[in-house]
Structure formats: structure tokens, C-alpha cells
Amino acid sequence: MDKQNITIVEAQQMVDHWIKTVGVRYFSELTNMAILTEEVGELARIIARKYGDQSFKKSDEQYNMADEMADVLWVLICLANQTGVDLNEAFLKNIEKKTLRDIDRHRNNEKLI
């Protein structure tokens, strides 16, 4: 498969199309929230072992960090689609909020210098 760049809008559309043609229907929002939590936990497990103090176990070999991040993104997109959230718009507003709120905060943080 060729690598391609897609927008957040396109990602939301691709997930929606997949759900409606392959996945039959969305799981409930509550189920997807539980799945999101599970996927974040799987990602955390890899990061804790790769960058933290824990060592890998034989059962950890099946995990792939990029794939786990994609799983988190997938379920987040499902939740956005189900709840009517435009992630592109939400992300842009979030960047603006963080920029206005934190314009000097991090530059003035002695812990980061």
C-alpha cells in the first residue's frame, strides 16, 4: 500500500465508510469509550517497557507501538463520528486555546529551560 497523507476530515470519512460497509454499525458510545481506554492501556504498556523501568515479557512481543497509536486514533475517530464532533475544527480551536493560554507559560517554566 502506498503511503498517503490524509486530512483529519478524510480520516473521519474513511472510518465512517469502513464502519458502514465492513463493520456493520458503530459500537455504542459507552463500548467505544471502554475500547479507547483499553487501547490507551496497551499503548501505555509498550511505552512503559520501552522507555520506562519495566522490562518486556514474552507476551509483549505481539505489541507494536505504531499500531497501538493507530488503534487509539481509530476509536477516538469513531467516538467523534458518533457524537457529531468535527475533529478538524476541534483540533484547530484547541491549538488556538493552548496558544492564547500558554503563550509565555512554557518559555517561563524554569523546569523546561
Residue frames relative to the residue before (quaternion, step in Angstrom):
aa qw qx qy qz dx dy dz
M 1.0000 0.0000 0.0000 0.0000 0.00 0.00 0.00
D 0.4291 -0.6937 0.5189 0.2556 3.56 -0.87 0.96
K 0.4587 -0.6422 0.5307 0.3090 3.53 -1.10 0.70
Q 0.0067 0.7897 -0.6131 0.0202 3.51 -1.01 0.83
N 0.3689 -0.6857 0.5752 0.2505 3.51 -1.19 0.55
I 0.0486 -0.7891 0.6122 0.0131 3.53 -0.94 0.90
T 0.4746 -0.6485 0.5106 0.3057 3.53 -1.20 0.49
I 0.6494 -0.4799 0.3958 0.4374 3.56 -1.29 0.16
V 0.6175 0.5408 -0.3410 0.4582 3.59 1.00 -0.79
E 0.6703 0.4903 -0.2992 0.4699 3.58 0.89 -0.91
A 0.6207 0.5344 -0.3435 0.4595 3.59 1.02 -0.75
Q 0.6531 0.5015 -0.3177 0.4701 3.59 0.93 -0.85
Q 0.6588 0.5007 -0.3068 0.4703 3.58 0.99 -0.79
M 0.6477 0.5250 -0.3172 0.4520 3.60 0.97 -0.84
V 0.6524 0.4979 -0.3142 0.4773 3.58 0.94 -0.86
D 0.6524 0.5169 -0.3193 0.4531 3.58 0.88 -0.91
H 0.6528 0.5052 -0.3095 0.4721 3.59 0.93 -0.88
W 0.6548 0.5110 -0.3163 0.4584 3.60 0.89 -0.88
I 0.6485 0.5210 -0.3202 0.4533 3.57 0.89 -0.95
K 0.7346 0.4490 -0.2394 0.4488 3.58 0.84 -0.96
T 0.7485 0.3818 -0.2243 0.4936 3.61 1.14 -0.45
V 0.7732 0.2827 -0.1523 0.5469 3.58 1.06 -0.68
G 0.7597 0.4201 -0.1998 0.4544 3.54 0.85 -0.98
V 0.4535 -0.7069 0.4109 0.3547 3.59 1.35 -0.08
R 0.7511 -0.2598 0.1995 0.5733 3.61 0.69 -1.07
Y 0.5993 -0.5306 0.4461 0.4003 3.54 -1.31 0.23
F 0.4577 -0.5867 0.5725 0.3442 3.54 -1.23 0.51
S 0.6408 -0.5073 0.3817 0.4318 3.58 -1.20 0.29
E 0.6487 -0.5225 0.3820 0.4004 3.56 -1.22 0.46
L 0.6540 0.5110 -0.3182 0.4582 3.58 0.97 -0.81
T 0.6368 0.5097 -0.3245 0.4790 3.59 0.99 -0.78
N 0.6739 0.4883 -0.3034 0.4639 3.58 0.91 -0.87
M 0.6066 0.5326 -0.3617 0.4664 3.60 1.07 -0.61
A 0.6479 0.5006 -0.3139 0.4807 3.59 0.99 -0.80
I 0.6445 0.5090 -0.3185 0.4733 3.59 1.00 -0.81
L 0.6207 0.5375 -0.3394 0.4590 3.60 1.01 -0.80
T 0.6466 0.5170 -0.3106 0.4671 3.56 0.95 -0.89
E 0.6414 0.5230 -0.3092 0.4685 3.57 1.00 -0.86
E 0.6800 0.4910 -0.2905 0.4606 3.59 0.88 -0.93
V 0.6285 0.5092 -0.3375 0.4816 3.60 1.00 -0.75
G 0.6303 0.5357 -0.3273 0.4567 3.59 1.04 -0.74
E 0.6461 0.5068 -0.3193 0.4730 3.59 1.00 -0.79
L 0.6366 0.5078 -0.3183 0.4853 3.58 1.04 -0.76
A 0.6453 0.5241 -0.3136 0.4590 3.57 0.95 -0.88
R 0.6100 0.5615 -0.3420 0.4424 3.59 1.03 -0.78
I 0.6721 0.4875 -0.2928 0.4742 3.58 0.90 -0.93
I 0.6797 0.4924 -0.2950 0.4566 3.58 0.84 -0.96
A 0.6357 0.5309 -0.3317 0.4517 3.59 1.00 -0.79
R 0.7079 0.4481 -0.2613 0.4794 3.56 1.02 -0.75
K 0.6959 0.4747 -0.2772 0.4621 3.58 0.99 -0.81
Y 0.8162 0.2356 -0.0909 0.5196 3.58 0.89 -0.94
G 0.6857 0.4743 -0.2753 0.4786 3.56 1.21 -0.35
D 0.7362 -0.4519 0.3164 0.3919 3.51 -1.30 -0.35
Q 0.5880 0.5805 -0.3869 0.4095 3.60 1.17 -0.26
S 0.3602 -0.7118 0.5581 0.2283 3.54 -1.20 0.60
F 0.5698 -0.5861 0.4514 0.3578 3.55 -1.23 0.49
K 0.2490 -0.7166 0.6300 0.1660 3.53 -1.21 0.68
K 0.6890 -0.4635 0.3441 0.4382 3.57 -1.22 0.33
S 0.6793 0.5065 -0.2942 0.4421 3.59 0.96 -0.86
D 0.6064 0.5719 -0.3497 0.4277 3.61 1.23 -0.31
E 0.5155 0.6860 -0.4033 0.3179 3.59 1.21 -0.40
Q 0.6196 0.5713 -0.3385 0.4185 3.58 1.16 -0.53
Y 0.6366 0.5633 -0.3256 0.4139 3.59 1.19 -0.47
N 0.1186 -0.7618 0.6362 0.0290 3.52 -1.11 0.88
M 0.4629 -0.7270 0.4287 0.2708 3.58 -0.54 1.18
A 0.6632 0.4990 -0.3208 0.4563 3.62 0.85 -0.87
D 0.6585 0.5059 -0.3065 0.4653 3.57 0.97 -0.84
E 0.6487 0.5054 -0.3216 0.4694 3.59 1.00 -0.77
M 0.6247 0.5167 -0.3408 0.4760 3.61 1.04 -0.71
A 0.6446 0.5116 -0.3161 0.4720 3.58 1.02 -0.80
D 0.6180 0.5327 -0.3431 0.4653 3.61 1.06 -0.69
V 0.6320 0.5195 -0.3260 0.4737 3.59 0.99 -0.83
L 0.6648 0.5061 -0.2964 0.4626 3.57 0.90 -0.96
W 0.6266 0.5571 -0.3265 0.4363 3.59 0.96 -0.90
V 0.7214 0.4373 -0.2598 0.4700 3.56 0.72 -1.06
L 0.6056 0.5383 -0.3549 0.4665 3.59 1.06 -0.67
I 0.6473 0.5027 -0.3114 0.4811 3.58 0.99 -0.82
C 0.6095 0.5398 -0.3524 0.4615 3.60 1.00 -0.74
L 0.6730 0.4916 -0.2966 0.4663 3.57 0.86 -0.94
A 0.6334 0.5215 -0.3312 0.4661 3.58 0.99 -0.78
N 0.6611 0.5072 -0.3073 0.4597 3.57 0.88 -0.92
Q 0.6817 0.5098 -0.2878 0.4388 3.57 0.91 -0.91
T 0.7682 0.3712 -0.1770 0.4906 3.54 1.03 -0.80
G 0.5404 -0.6713 0.3739 0.3429 3.58 1.28 0.20
V 0.4319 0.6924 -0.4697 0.3369 3.57 1.15 0.54
D 0.2682 -0.7155 0.6262 0.1546 3.56 -0.91 1.01
L 0.3043 -0.8006 0.4873 0.1701 3.58 -0.18 1.28
N 0.5907 0.5638 -0.3741 0.4395 3.59 1.07 -0.61
E 0.6847 0.4700 -0.2725 0.4858 3.56 0.85 -1.00
A 0.6592 0.5168 -0.3088 0.4507 3.58 0.92 -0.93
F 0.6579 0.5116 -0.3125 0.4559 3.58 0.97 -0.85
L 0.6585 0.5056 -0.3134 0.4609 3.59 0.91 -0.88
K 0.6518 0.4963 -0.3104 0.4821 3.59 0.99 -0.80
N 0.6439 0.5290 -0.3190 0.4515 3.57 1.04 -0.76
I 0.6272 0.5181 -0.3274 0.4806 3.60 1.03 -0.79
E 0.6482 0.5151 -0.3140 0.4647 3.57 0.94 -0.88
K 0.6472 0.5202 -0.3127 0.4612 3.59 0.93 -0.92
K 0.6825 0.4869 -0.2879 0.4629 3.59 0.85 -0.97
T 0.6441 0.5279 -0.3226 0.4499 3.57 1.00 -0.83
L 0.6805 0.4783 -0.2911 0.4728 3.58 0.87 -0.93
R 0.7002 0.4840 -0.2659 0.4525 3.57 0.92 -0.92
D 0.8222 0.2865 -0.0945 0.4827 3.56 0.89 -0.97
I 0.2116 0.8345 -0.4936 0.1232 3.60 1.25 0.33
D 0.8041 0.1942 -0.1052 0.5520 3.60 0.97 -0.77
R 0.4572 0.7403 -0.4182 0.2608 3.56 1.24 -0.44
H 0.7493 0.4050 -0.2379 0.4667 3.60 0.69 -1.02
R 0.6213 0.5362 -0.3416 0.4581 3.60 1.08 -0.66
N 0.7267 0.4135 -0.2299 0.4981 3.57 1.11 -0.64
N 0.5087 0.6370 -0.4223 0.3965 3.59 1.26 0.12
E 0.3740 -0.7609 0.4909 0.2006 3.58 -0.41 1.22
K 0.6010 0.5744 -0.3542 0.4282 3.59 1.14 -0.52
L 0.7157 0.4452 -0.2463 0.4784 3.58 1.17 -0.53
I 0.6025 0.5769 -0.3529 0.4238 3.58 1.25 -0.27
